[in-house]
Amino acid sequence: ASVSELNAVTMHEVRALSASTYLVTGFGMHMVDNFTVAGVDYGGTYAASGTLNVWNPSEAGVRELVDLWQGLSPKFTGLHTCPECTYVRATCNETMAPTVDYMHVSSAALGVEDNFVVTLRNLNLIASVNASAPYNVLWLLSSDPALSTSYRTYRFVDEHDAFYFPHHVSQIDSGRVLVMDNGVKRPDGANFSRAVEYALDARAGTANLTWQFEYPLNMSAHTLATRSVRDVESLDTQSAIGNSVT
């Protein structure tokens, strides 16, 4: 069972929902038997999920909206790969416990269709959940080919469009998804950071890359007239942690 309410919440990001309430991401702790990810058998251990919480400064405490373990644990996604699962020290009921950082929820925002969009950094995953009933998963977008789920999923039109270690997600008025692609551990080794925007085509089930920006060489027709894609990627900056796009 989740014990995130027992002082086991680690805040990562806060977003304003209104002038008086804020959406706060956190971690929850779960005791899991025979937990195996990325080829490592942790046996019985604590695993860290992600939580969405609401904070009103005029009220006491933080109210949990959803613990994403209930719908996005390996049982529901098939994701056992986790390229950056490491132990973190977490506090539960004043006791320090080593915890496998499985989800690492890095950002969350209110969407445009009564939904929250959430980035799960360690799973290379963006999830959309119903804001009114947040245990209801609406769709998933992931660069991990191991994703195996009954939920609606989107696939990238081109494998080079995929993100790695996503941060600071938003859903803009058009319904498109805007996110920081930190570019950690890309399959081809060309690690660089960029801001990306995707249009989701529900009928085709695709995520179409409609805009991107990286520095100092943006992937534009002008740049590609004189340089290869690989040259652009190898010269662009990588910032592995954090970052934002608005």
C-alpha positions as CSV (number, residue, x, y, z in Angstrom):
1,A,0.0,0.0,0.0
2,S,1.1,3.6,-0.6
3,V,2.6,5.3,2.4
4,S,3.2,8.6,0.7
5,E,1.0,10.3,3.3
6,L,3.4,9.2,6.0
7,N,6.1,11.9,5.4
8,A,7.3,10.0,2.3
9,V,6.6,12.7,-0.3
10,T,9.5,14.3,-2.1
11,M,8.4,17.4,-4.0
12,H,9.9,17.9,-7.5
13,E,7.8,20.6,-9.2
14,V,4.9,23.0,-8.3
15,R,2.5,24.6,-10.8
16,A,-0.3,27.0,-10.1
17,L,-3.8,25.7,-10.7
18,S,-5.4,28.9,-9.6
19,A,-4.5,32.0,-7.5
20,S,-4.8,30.0,-4.4
21,T,-4.1,26.3,-5.2
22,Y,-1.0,24.6,-6.5
23,L,-0.3,21.2,-8.1
24,V,2.7,19.5,-6.5
25,T,4.4,16.4,-7.7
26,G,5.8,13.9,-5.2
27,F,7.0,10.4,-4.6
28,G,5.2,7.5,-2.9
29,M,6.8,4.4,-1.4
30,H,5.6,0.9,-2.0
31,M,6.9,-2.4,-0.6
32,V,7.2,-4.7,-3.6
33,D,8.1,-8.4,-3.6
34,N,10.4,-9.8,-6.2
35,F,11.0,-6.4,-7.8
36,T,13.1,-6.7,-11.0
37,V,13.9,-3.7,-13.3
38,A,16.7,-3.1,-15.8
39,G,17.9,-6.7,-15.3
40,V,18.5,-6.1,-11.6
41,D,16.6,-8.3,-9.1
42,Y,16.0,-6.1,-6.0
43,G,14.1,-8.9,-4.2
44,G,11.6,-7.4,-1.7
45,T,12.2,-3.7,-1.6
46,Y,10.6,-0.3,-1.5
47,A,9.9,1.2,-4.9
48,A,9.1,4.9,-5.5
49,S,6.0,5.8,-7.4
50,G,4.8,9.3,-8.3
51,T,2.0,11.3,-6.8
52,L,0.0,14.3,-7.8
53,N,-1.0,16.5,-4.9
54,V,-2.8,19.8,-4.2
55,W,-1.5,22.4,-1.9
56,N,-3.5,25.4,-0.6
57,P,-1.3,27.7,1.5
58,S,-4.2,28.9,3.5
59,E,-5.0,25.3,4.6
60,A,-2.9,22.8,6.6
61,G,-1.1,20.0,4.7
62,V,-1.0,18.7,1.2
63,R,-3.9,16.6,-0.3
64,E,-2.9,13.7,-2.5
65,L,-5.0,13.4,-5.7
66,V,-3.5,10.2,-7.1
67,D,-0.7,7.8,-6.6
68,L,0.3,6.8,-10.1
69,W,1.4,3.3,-8.9
70,Q,-2.2,2.3,-9.0
71,G,-2.4,2.6,-12.8
72,L,1.2,2.8,-14.0
73,S,3.2,0.2,-12.1
74,P,5.0,-2.4,-14.2
75,K,1.9,-4.6,-14.0
76,F,0.0,-2.1,-16.1
77,T,2.8,-0.8,-18.5
78,G,5.1,-3.7,-18.9
79,L,8.0,-1.3,-18.3
80,H,10.8,-3.1,-16.5
81,T,13.7,-1.4,-18.3
82,C,14.1,1.9,-16.4
83,P,17.5,3.2,-17.7
84,E,18.2,5.2,-14.5
85,C,16.7,3.3,-11.6
86,T,18.9,4.0,-8.6
87,Y,18.4,3.8,-4.9
88,V,17.4,6.9,-3.1
89,R,17.1,7.5,0.6
90,A,13.5,8.1,1.6
91,T,11.8,8.7,5.0
92,C,8.8,6.8,6.1
93,N,7.4,7.4,9.5
94,E,10.8,8.8,10.6
95,T,12.7,5.7,9.4
96,M,15.2,6.0,6.5
97,A,14.8,3.3,3.9
98,P,16.6,2.7,0.6
99,T,14.0,3.0,-2.2
100,V,14.3,2.2,-5.9
101,D,13.6,5.4,-7.8
102,Y,11.3,3.7,-10.4
103,M,9.0,6.5,-11.8
104,H,10.7,9.7,-10.8
105,V,7.8,12.0,-11.7
106,S,9.5,15.2,-12.9
107,S,6.6,17.4,-13.9
108,A,2.8,17.7,-14.1
109,A,0.4,20.2,-15.5
110,L,-3.3,20.7,-16.0
111,G,-4.3,19.8,-19.6
112,V,-7.0,21.1,-21.9
113,E,-9.5,18.2,-21.7
114,D,-10.1,17.9,-17.9
115,N,-6.8,16.0,-17.7
116,F,-3.4,16.2,-16.1
117,V,-0.3,15.5,-18.2
118,V,2.6,14.0,-16.3
119,T,6.2,13.2,-17.1
120,L,7.8,10.0,-15.6
121,R,11.5,10.7,-16.2
122,N,12.9,7.2,-15.4
123,L,10.4,5.5,-17.7
124,N,10.7,8.0,-20.7
125,L,7.0,8.3,-20.4
126,I,4.3,11.0,-20.7
127,A,1.0,10.0,-19.2
128,S,-2.4,11.8,-19.3
129,V,-4.9,11.1,-16.5
130,N,-8.4,12.3,-15.9
131,A,-8.3,15.3,-13.6
132,S,-11.8,14.5,-12.2
133,A,-11.0,10.8,-11.7
134,P,-7.2,10.8,-11.7
135,Y,-6.9,7.0,-11.4
136,N,-8.3,6.8,-14.9
137,V,-5.3,6.8,-17.4
138,L,-6.4,8.4,-20.7
139,W,-3.3,7.8,-22.9
140,L,0.5,7.2,-22.8
141,L,3.4,8.4,-25.0
142,S,6.8,6.7,-24.4
143,S,10.1,6.2,-26.2
144,D,10.5,2.8,-24.5
145,P,9.7,0.0,-27.0
146,A,9.0,-2.3,-24.1
147,L,5.7,-0.4,-23.3
148,S,3.0,-3.1,-23.3
149,T,-0.4,-1.9,-22.1
150,S,-4.1,-1.9,-22.6
151,Y,-4.2,1.9,-22.4
152,R,-4.4,4.1,-25.5
153,T,-0.9,4.8,-26.7
154,Y,0.7,7.0,-29.3
155,R,3.8,6.1,-31.3
156,F,6.3,8.5,-32.8
157,V,6.2,9.1,-36.6
158,D,10.0,8.9,-36.6
159,E,12.2,7.3,-34.0
160,H,14.4,10.5,-33.9
161,D,11.3,12.4,-32.7
162,A,11.4,10.5,-29.3
163,F,12.3,12.1,-26.0
164,Y,14.6,10.8,-23.3
165,F,14.4,12.0,-19.7
166,P,11.4,14.3,-20.1
167,H,10.8,17.4,-17.9
168,H,8.4,20.3,-17.7
169,V,5.4,19.1,-19.7
170,S,2.5,21.3,-20.7
171,Q,-0.5,20.8,-22.9
172,I,-1.3,24.0,-24.8
173,D,-4.6,25.3,-26.0
174,S,-4.4,23.4,-29.4
175,G,-4.0,20.1,-27.5
176,R,-0.4,19.8,-28.5
177,V,2.1,18.6,-25.9
178,L,5.1,20.7,-25.1
179,V,8.0,19.1,-23.2
180,M,11.7,19.4,-22.5
181,D,13.6,16.5,-24.0
182,N,16.7,16.3,-21.9
183,G,18.2,13.8,-24.2
184,V,19.9,11.5,-21.7
185,K,20.9,8.0,-23.0
186,R,19.6,8.3,-26.5
187,P,19.9,5.0,-28.3
188,D,22.4,6.3,-30.8
189,G,24.5,8.0,-28.2
190,A,24.0,11.5,-29.6
191,N,22.9,13.1,-26.4
192,F,21.6,16.7,-26.6
193,S,18.7,18.7,-25.0
194,R,15.9,20.3,-26.8
195,A,12.4,21.6,-26.4
196,V,9.8,19.7,-28.5
197,E,6.1,20.0,-29.4
198,Y,3.9,17.1,-30.5
199,A,0.5,17.0,-32.1
200,L,-1.4,13.9,-31.1
201,D,-3.4,12.3,-33.9
202,A,-6.0,10.1,-32.1
203,R,-7.2,8.5,-35.3
204,A,-3.8,7.4,-36.5
205,G,-2.4,6.9,-33.0
206,T,0.7,9.0,-33.7
207,A,2.6,11.8,-32.1
208,N,3.8,14.2,-34.8
209,L,6.8,16.4,-34.0
210,T,5.6,19.9,-35.0
211,W,8.4,22.0,-33.5
212,Q,11.7,21.7,-31.8
213,F,14.4,24.0,-30.5
214,E,18.0,23.2,-29.4
215,Y,21.1,25.3,-29.0
216,P,23.3,26.5,-30.6
217,L,22.2,24.8,-33.9
218,N,18.5,24.4,-34.3
219,M,17.3,21.5,-36.5
220,S,16.1,23.8,-39.3
221,A,16.1,23.5,-43.1
222,H,18.6,26.3,-43.2
223,T,21.0,24.5,-40.8
224,L,20.6,21.1,-42.5
225,A,21.5,22.7,-45.9
226,T,25.1,22.7,-44.7
227,R,25.3,20.2,-41.9
228,S,24.1,16.7,-41.3
229,V,21.6,15.8,-38.6
230,R,24.4,14.0,-36.7
231,D,26.6,17.1,-36.8
232,V,23.8,19.3,-35.4
233,E,23.1,16.8,-32.6
234,S,26.8,16.4,-31.7
235,L,27.3,20.1,-31.4
236,D,24.2,21.0,-29.4
237,T,24.1,21.5,-25.7
238,Q,23.0,18.9,-23.2
239,S,21.6,19.7,-19.8
240,A,20.7,16.5,-18.2
241,I,18.7,17.6,-15.2
242,G,15.8,20.1,-14.9
243,N,15.2,22.6,-17.8
244,S,11.9,24.1,-18.9
245,V,10.0,25.4,-21.9
246,T,6.9,27.7,-21.8
